Amino acid sequence: MPAPSLAAPTPRAVLRAYFHAKDENRPQVLRQAFTPDATLEIVNRSASIAFPARTAGREAIADVLVRAFGRSYENVRTFYLDAPPPQARRFSCDWLVAMSDKDSRSPRVGCGRYDWTFDTPGTGLASGLVITIEAMLVLEPARLDATLETIDGLDYPWTSSEAVATALRARDRLAPALGPVLAWLTRTPDAG
């Protein structure tokens, strides 16, 4: 009797595996997210964080987005601000991230856009990802607890820009420092 064939993962499963790998510092989980020859492009509009502009291959992506990232940051929570349809070949959505610097304990809050390409109908895994970093704000260490408490109150990993904006605005002492992130989250669709 032949072994049952495994169905290709859905885009939602691929996106969830990516966060399991990146946010939880588990590089081996990227096998459930990217094809071996996947490409990563990063469009960085922030001077507060650095990444190579182009990376080729799943292992190299793991080095950049998981291993090196995990050496510098902890308490990482990244959120998709939209969910992909089940049979998507391409999917774009905004994202939000909050984390803390391991050395300084400074919280960082950033936002931008993901543009995914899936190897459909092949493996179903992502064959390409473009990450646009619109803003990455570095706050003073005294704001770490408020930042993490606010972020931990959101649905993970899928939430909405409205839920994030509401949560951030509810923190009177945090919201003013996050002006560029709030502006990105509440922009009109034509703006970005």
KADAPE-V950828 format. One record per pair of residues at least 12 apart in sequence whose C-alpha atoms are under 10 Angstrom apart, sorted by sequence separation. I is the first residue (numbers start at 1). J is the second residue. D is the distance in Angstrom with one decimal. If there is no record, write none. Layout:
I:J:D  I:J:D
This chain:
17:29:6.4  18:30:6.1  20:32:9.8  21:33:8.7  40:52:9.2  41:53:5.5  42:54:6.4  52:64:7.9  80:92:9.9  81:93:6.3  82:94:7.1  97:109:5.6  98:110:6.5  116:128:5.9  117:129:6.3  17:30:6.7  18:31:9.1  20:33:9.6  40:53:8.1  41:54:4.5  42:55:8.6  51:64:7.4  80:93:6.8  81:94:5.4  82:95:8.3  96:109:7.4  97:110:5.2  98:111:9.0  115:128:8.2  116:129:4.7  117:130:8.8  151:164:8.0  154:167:7.8  165:178:9.9  168:181:9.6  169:182:8.4  17:31:8.5  18:32:7.7  19:33:9.2  40:54:5.7  41:55:6.5  51:65:8.6  80:94:6.4  81:95:5.5  96:110:5.7  97:111:6.2  115:129:5.7  116:130:6.6  150:164:8.9  153:167:7.9  168:182:7.9  17:32:5.9  18:33:5.5  39:54:7.3  40:55:5.0  41:56:8.8  79:94:8.6  80:95:4.8  81:96:7.5  95:110:8.3  96:111:4.4  97:112:9.0  114:129:6.9  115:130:5.0  116:131:8.7  14:30:8.9  16:32:9.2  17:33:5.6  18:34:8.2  39:55:5.8  40:56:6.3  79:95:5.5  80:96:6.9  95:111:5.5  96:112:6.8  114:130:5.9  115:131:6.6  151:167:7.8  165:181:8.8  166:182:9.5  14:31:9.5  15:32:9.2  16:33:8.1  17:34:9.2  38:55:8.6  39:56:4.5  40:57:8.2  51:68:9.8  78:95:7.0  79:96:5.2  80:97:9.1  94:111:7.3  95:112:5.5  96:113:8.7  113:130:8.1  114:131:4.9  115:132:8.3  150:167:6.3  151:168:8.3  164:181:9.9  165:182:6.1  14:32:6.4  15:33:6.8  38:56:6.1  39:57:6.0  40:58:8.9  51:69:9.4  78:96:5.7  79:97:6.3  94:112:5.6  95:113:5.7  113:131:5.9  114:132:6.4  149:167:10.0  150:168:6.8  164:182:8.5  165:183:9.2  13:32:8.3  14:33:4.6  15:34:9.7  37:56:6.5  38:57:5.1  39:58:7.6  77:96:8.3  78:97:4.2  79:98:8.9  93:112:8.6  94:113:4.2  95:114:6.9  112:131:7.4  113:132:5.0  114:133:8.9  150:169:9.9  165:184:9.8  13:33:8.0  14:34:7.8  36:56:9.1  37:57:4.3  38:58:5.8  40:60:9.2  41:61:9.9  77:97:5.6  78:98:6.5  93:113:5.6  94:114:6.1  112:132:5.3  113:133:6.8  150:170:8.7  162:182:9.9  165:185:6.8  36:57:5.6  37:58:6.1  38:59:9.4  39:60:9.2  40:61:6.8  76:97:7.1  77:98:5.4  78:99:8.5  92:113:7.0  93:114:5.4  94:115:8.9  111:132:8.4  112:133:4.6  113:134:7.7  147:168:8.5  150:171:7.8  161:182:8.9  164:185:8.0  165:186:7.4  11:33:9.0  35:57:7.9  36:58:5.0  37:59:8.9  38:60:9.5  39:61:7.8  76:98:5.9  77:99:6.4  92:114:5.4  93:115:6.8  111:133:6.1  112:134:4.7  146:168:9.8  163:185:9.9  164:186:9.8  9:32:8.2  34:57:8.6  35:58:6.6  36:59:7.6  37:60:9.7  38:61:8.3  75:98:7.6  76:99:4.3  77:100:9.8  91:114:7.9  92:115:4.4  93:116:8.7  110:133:7.4  111:134:5.8  112:135:6.8  161:184:9.2  162:185:7.6  9:33:8.8  34:58:6.2  36:60:9.8  37:61:9.9  40:64:9.6  74:98:9.4  75:99:5.0  76:100:7.1  91:115:5.9  92:116:6.1  110:134:7.5  111:135:5.5  112:136:9.0  147:171:8.8  150:174:9.4  161:185:5.4  162:186:7.6  33:58:9.0  34:59:9.6  36:61:9.8  40:65:9.7  73:98:9.9  74:99:5.9  75:100:5.9  76:101:9.7  90:115:7.3  91:116:5.1  92:117:8.9  110:135:5.2  111:136:6.7  146:171:7.7  160:185:9.1  161:186:7.1  73:99:6.4  74:100:5.4  75:101:8.7  90:116:5.5  91:117:6.7  109:135:8.0  110:136:4.0  111:137:9.2  161:187:9.9  31:58:7.6  34:61:9.0  72:99:10.0  73:100:5.6  74:101:6.5  75:102:9.1  89:116:8.2  90:117:4.6  91:118:8.4  109:136:5.7  110:137:6.0  146:173:8.8  147:174:7.4  30:58:7.2  31:59:9.1  34:62:9.8  72:100:8.5  73:101:4.7  74:102:6.1  88:116:9.4  89:117:6.0  90:118:6.1  108:136:6.6  109:137:5.3  110:138:8.8  146:174:7.3  147:175:9.8  30:59:8.5  72:101:6.0  73:102:5.3  74:103:9.9  88:117:8.6  89:118:5.1  90:119:9.3  108:137:5.4  109:138:6.8  28:58:9.8  71:101:9.4  72:102:5.6  73:103:8.5  88:118:7.5  89:119:7.2  90:120:9.3  107:137:8.3  108:138:4.6  109:139:8.0  143:173:8.6  144:174:9.9  27:58:9.5  28:59:9.0  30:61:8.6  31:62:9.6  70:101:9.8  71:102:7.9  72:103:7.5  73:104:10.0  74:105:9.1  76:107:9.9  78:109:9.7  87:118:9.5  88:119:9.9  89:120:6.0  106:137:10.0  107:138:6.1  108:139:6.1  143:174:7.3  27:59:8.4  30:62:6.9  70:102:9.1  71:103:9.9  72:104:9.9  73:105:9.0  75:107:9.1  76:108:9.5  77:109:9.7  78:110:9.2  79:111:9.3  81:113:9.4  84:116:9.8  88:120:8.2  89:121:8.5  106:138:6.6  107:139:5.4  108:140:9.0  29:62:9.3  73:106:9.8  74:107:9.6  76:109:9.9  78:111:9.2  80:113:9.2  87:120:8.3  106:139:5.8  107:140:6.9  108:141:9.6  27:61:9.0  28:62:8.0  73:107:9.4  80:114:8.7  87:121:9.2  105:139:9.5  106:140:5.4  107:141:6.3  143:177:9.8  27:62:5.5  30:65:10.0  73:108:9.3  89:124:8.6  105:140:8.3  106:141:4.2  107:142:8.8  108:143:9.8  139:174:9.1  26:62:8.8  27:63:7.9  30:66:9.1  88:124:9.5  90:126:9.2  95:131:9.5  104:140:8.9  105:141:5.4  106:142:7.8  107:143:6.9  108:144:8.7  25:62:9.5  27:64:10.0  87:124:9.2  89:126:9.1  92:129:9.6  94:131:9.7  95:132:9.4  96:133:9.7  101:138:9.2  104:141:7.1  105:142:8.7  106:143:7.7  107:144:5.2  140:177:9.7  27:65:8.5  28:66:9.5  90:128:9.4  91:129:9.7  92:130:9.3  94:132:9.1  95:133:9.2  98:136:9.3  100:138:9.0  105:143:9.5  106:144:6.4  107:145:8.7  109:147:8.3  139:177:7.3  27:66:5.8  90:129:9.7  92:131:9.9  94:133:9.9  95:134:9.9  96:135:9.6  97:136:8.8  98:137:9.5  99:138:9.8  100:139:9.4  105:144:7.1  107:146:9.5  108:147:8.6  109:148:10.0  138:177:9.1  139:178:8.7  22:62:8.3  25:65:9.0  26:66:7.0  27:67:6.9  94:134:9.9  96:136:9.7  101:141:9.1  107:147:7.0  108:148:10.0  137:177:8.2  138:178:9.3  21:62:8.4  25:66:5.5  26:67:8.3  100:141:8.7  107:148:8.2  137:178:7.2  22:64:9.8  23:65:9.3  24:66:8.5  25:67:6.9  109:151:9.7  136:178:9.5  137:179:9.4  22:65:6.2  23:66:7.8  25:68:9.6  27:70:9.8  101:144:9.8  135:178:9.7  137:180:8.1  21:65:8.7  22:66:5.0  25:69:8.3  26:70:9.2  100:144:7.3  136:180:8.7  137:181:8.0  21:66:6.8  22:67:8.5  25:70:5.8  99:144:8.8  135:180:6.7  136:181:8.0  21:67:9.7  23:69:9.4  24:70:8.5  25:71:9.1  98:144:9.8  134:180:8.8  135:181:6.4  18:65:9.7  19:66:9.9  22:69:8.1  23:70:8.3  100:147:9.3  134:181:8.3  18:66:9.7  22:70:8.0  25:73:9.7  99:147:8.6  100:148:8.7  25:74:8.9  98:147:7.6  99:148:7.7  135:184:8.3  23:73:9.5  24:74:8.7  98:148:7.4  134:184:7.8  23:74:8.2  24:75:8.7  25:76:9.2  23:75:7.9  24:76:7.5  98:150:9.8  99:151:9.4  23:76:5.1  24:77:8.8  98:151:7.1  22:76:8.3  23:77:6.0  97:151:8.8  98:152:9.6  22:77:9.2  23:78:6.9  96:151:9.7  22:78:8.8  19:76:9.6  19:77:8.4  20:78:10.0  134:192:9.9  19:78:7.1  49:108:9.7  19:79:8.6  48:108:9.1  19:80:9.6  49:110:9.8  96:157:9.9  48:110:9.7  95:157:9.8  95:158:9.3  96:159:9.5  16:80:9.5  46:110:9.3  95:159:9.3  96:160:9.7  15:80:8.8  95:160:9.1  96:161:8.6  94:160:9.1  95:161:8.5  45:112:9.3  94:161:8.2  15:83:9.0  44:112:9.3  58:126:10.0  96:164:8.4  109:177:9.9  110:178:9.1  15:84:8.7  43:112:9.5  58:127:9.3  109:178:7.7  111:180:9.1  112:181:8.9  43:113:9.5  57:127:9.4  108:178:9.9  110:180:9.0  111:181:6.3  12:83:6.9  13:84:9.8  57:128:9.8  77:148:8.8  109:180:10.0  110:181:6.6  111:182:9.2  11:83:8.9  12:84:6.0  42:114:9.6  56:128:9.3  76:148:9.3  79:151:9.4  109:181:7.6  112:184:7.9  11:84:6.3  12:85:7.7  13:86:9.5  75:148:7.8  78:151:9.2  111:184:7.5  112:185:8.9  10:84:9.0  11:85:7.4  12:86:7.1  23:97:9.6  41:115:9.6  77:151:7.5  83:157:9.6  110:184:9.9  111:185:8.0  10:85:8.7  11:86:6.3  12:87:9.5  76:151:9.9  77:152:8.1  79:154:8.8  80:155:9.9  82:157:9.8  83:158:6.8  10:86:5.9  11:87:7.1  12:88:9.3  23:99:9.2  40:116:9.6  54:130:9.1  79:155:8.4  80:156:8.3  81:157:8.6  82:158:6.6  83:159:8.7  9:86:9.5  10:87:6.9  11:88:6.6  53:130:9.7  75:152:10.0  77:154:9.9  79:156:6.3  80:157:6.0  81:158:6.0  82:159:6.9  83:160:9.5  9:87:9.9  10:88:8.3  11:89:8.2  39:117:9.7  53:131:9.6  78:156:8.0  79:157:4.8  80:158:4.9  81:159:5.1  82:160:6.5  11:90:8.9  38:117:9.5  77:156:8.0  78:157:6.7  79:158:5.7  80:159:6.2  81:160:4.5  82:161:8.6  113:192:9.4  11:91:8.4  38:118:9.6  77:157:8.0  78:158:9.0  79:159:6.5  80:160:7.6  81:161:5.8  112:192:9.8  38:119:9.4  79:160:8.6  80:161:9.0  81:162:9.0  79:161:9.6  81:163:9.2  34:117:10.0  35:118:9.0  81:164:8.8  34:118:8.6  35:119:7.7  49:133:9.2  33:118:9.5  34:119:8.9  79:164:9.4  96:181:8.5  46:132:9.8  49:135:9.5  35:122:9.8  38:125:9.0  39:126:8.9  40:127:8.8  41:128:8.1  42:129:8.4  43:130:7.4  44:131:8.1  45:132:7.5  46:133:6.7  48:135:8.4  49:136:7.0  35:123:7.6  38:126:6.9  39:127:6.4  40:128:5.9  41:129:6.4  42:130:5.7  43:131:6.2  44:132:5.9  45:133:5.7  46:134:6.5  47:135:8.8  48:136:6.0  49:137:9.2  34:123:9.3  35:124:8.6  36:125:9.4  37:126:9.7  38:127:4.3  39:128:4.8  40:129:5.0  41:130:4.6  42:131:4.8  43:132:4.6  44:133:4.9  45:134:5.3  46:135:5.5  47:136:7.9  48:137:7.0  49:138:9.5  96:185:8.8  33:123:10.0  34:124:8.9  35:125:5.7  36:126:9.5  37:127:7.1  38:128:5.3  39:129:6.4  40:130:5.8  41:131:6.2  42:132:5.8  43:133:6.2  44:134:6.9  45:135:6.6  46:136:6.0  47:137:9.5  48:138:7.2  94:184:9.3  95:185:9.0  32:123:9.9  33:124:8.8  34:125:5.1  35:126:6.0  36:127:8.3  37:128:8.9  38:129:8.0  39:130:8.4  40:131:7.6  41:132:8.4  42:133:7.5  43:134:8.4  44:135:8.5  45:136:8.6  46:137:8.5  94:185:8.2  32:124:9.5  33:125:5.4  34:126:4.6  35:127:5.5  44:136:9.5  32:125:7.0  33:126:5.9  34:127:6.0  35:128:8.5  31:125:8.6  32:126:9.0  33:127:8.8  34:128:7.8  30:125:9.7  31:126:10.0  34:129:9.1  30:126:9.9  94:192:10.0  15:116:9.0  14:118:9.0  81:185:9.3  11:116:9.1  11:117:9.4  11:118:7.4  10:118:9.4  11:119:9.9  18:126:9.6  11:120:9.5  10:120:9.5  14:124:8.0  15:125:9.3  8:119:9.6  9:120:9.7  13:124:9.6  14:125:6.2  15:126:8.6  8:120:8.5  13:125:9.1  14:126:7.0  8:121:8.0  10:123:9.8  11:124:7.2  8:122:7.6  9:123:7.5  10:124:6.6  11:125:7.5  8:123:5.5  9:124:5.5  10:125:8.2  11:126:8.0  7:123:8.6  8:124:5.0  9:125:6.9  6:123:9.9  7:124:8.7  8:125:7.6  9:126:10.0  20:157:9.8  19:157:7.9  16:156:10.0  16:157:7.5  15:157:9.3  16:158:9.3  12:158:10.0
